[in-house]
Amino acid sequence: MSVHKKEVLFKNKKGLHIRAAAMLVQKAYEMQKELDANLYVRKHKGHEVPATALMALYSLHIKPGDKITVLATGADAGTALERFSRLLEGDLTPKDLDENDKIDSILEENALTSDVIFDSITDGLIVVDTDSTVTVFNRAAEEITGVPRALAVGKNLNFILPGTGIDRILDGGKGEYERKKVFNGRPVIADLVPIIIDKKIIGGAIIFQDVSRMERLLREMKDFNEAVARAEYLEEELMRSKKLDRAFDEIVGRSGKLLDALAIASKAAATTSTVLIRGESGTGKELVARAIHCASKRKDGPFIRVNCPAIPQTLLESELFGHEKGAFTGALYQKIGKFELADGGTIFLDEIGEMGKDMQTKLLRVLQEKEFERVGGNQTIKVDVRIIAATNRNLEEMIKKGEFREDLYYRLNVVPIFLPSLRERKEDIPLLAEHFREKLSKALGKNVTTITPRAMRCLMSYDWPGNVRELENIIERAINLTDDVEIDIDDLPSYISGQESSDSGHLINLSGDGEIAPLEEYEKEIIRKALKKYRSFNAAAKVLGITHKTVAAKARKYGLI
């Protein structure tokens, strides 16, 4: 489609004022309809605007003597171009009453459109003329200031809302932005700007927002962002949980650090590489080792646990590799070692950091060669065993001190897994506490159905140096102590609950003020209290963490029975 262009000299004496622009719009509508054409106007090298768009046309700020380019397209573009060009070069004064009415109709329509736009925005808008008389006062301004529009329009703004600072803008011609103001007792953030046309100030405008609304929106946005982040976190945790083998279901917890460790363990289960599980005492290293075994291809083979520090170093070699009859004094028969028992399965060497240097050397050979000899024997025994080791020691420091073989460390540390302490995953405490409550209630034959919120808060605030094992012990203790169907704060030890025992007056004074009694006096008092409260050796022994035989012996010793 061809475009017809023509450059004309705009001659209207008053320039393209709003009524002149409205007249051009009205004429352009008529020509376009009659000639099936489209008309556009361009000033200098700017963009062309439709000749039927009042505000766009008016915004060109055409002055007398300006050169204007007229463009036309359509069926009779040439005729439309000539007629509209003559109009621009002539006098734009309305010729009759009918023409005036049409112009007024266009102006009114655009004014109504502006009102609708002003009322649809959520920011307050106040426009004044050079005398600070209000000409525009939108609905948001009404709501924020509490001043009805009918009382505001036509009045001096300084009387309606004192202290806006609009006079300063009208006098200086410079805008002020993001200023804190108070309109009728309502704090707002306001932008004050002068309205300048042809380098002349013709008024000013205030655009403002209710601070309380902004704060509410910020809170809502923060809540929304937190909800989104929480949803993404839960989705991520769910996906991580789904990736774990079912063998890991017995490990309670959904914290990020735990799931990260279990994700590594799950991947390790698919291989035959040696695994080294690191973590504080009580973090569940054996549970993870067993889960790795059960999720592996060796799950139908044996899982043999060796607690290294529990076996005297002199007997550890025999325990691990077995011995022949007569190998040493007391070796009355041949014994199969743990490695042979674990053939085709997994051996779990717990607390490997406690193993002596001599045994470390022998273990290194098994890792490298997959073979060994029984103590006192000369037959080489080959085994197919996967090794999982665990420790709560700092092996790196032990290597520096010469206490642990560096070559063994690298053989063991193929797939390292770091289990977080309970204080690093406190969000798992409610899950673990309820898990132990349910399990131990059944085991102890008690109907303890819940843990009170305040007791749970105490559990959450404690640091748990003994980790999950300590938590299980505390829940078992509480189930034994409670006479109710719930575990409450009184059922927890005072060092966790923060409460002094209600029966503390019967205990020997342990404060620094009194004299220190002999140790046996304290022991006697503790045994006396336990027997008084639990009325049986078995119950007292469970709480005190000793055997019922020990309780009975000490009770007889101190004349308590």
ABEGO torsion letter per residue (X at the ends): XBBBBBBBBBABAAEBBAAAAAAAAAAAAAAAAAAGBBBBBBBEABBBBBAABAAAAAAAGBBBGBBBBBBBBEABAAAAAAAAAAAAABBABBABAAAAAAAAAAAAAAAAAAAAAAAABABBBBBBBAAGBBABBBAAAAAAAGBBAAAABGBBAAAABBGAGAAAAAAAGBBBBGBBBBBGGBBBBBBBBBBBBGGBBAEBBBBBBBAAAAAAAAAAAAAAAAAAAAAAAAAAAAAAAAABBAAAAABBEABAAAAAAAAAAAAAAABABBBBBBEBBGAGAAAAAAAAAAABAAAABBBBBBBAAABBAAAAAAAAAEBBBGABBGBABBBBBAAAAABGBBBBBBGAAABBAAAAAAAAAAAAAGBBBBBGBABBBBBBBBBBBBBABBAAAAAAAGABBAAAAAAAAABBBBBBBAAABAAAAAAAAAAAAAAAAAAAGBBBABBBAAAAAAAAABAGAAEAAAAAAAAAAAAAABABABBBAAABBAAAAGBBBAAAAABBBABAABBBBBAAAAAAAAAAAAAAAAGBAAAAAAAAGBBAAAAAAAAAAAGAX
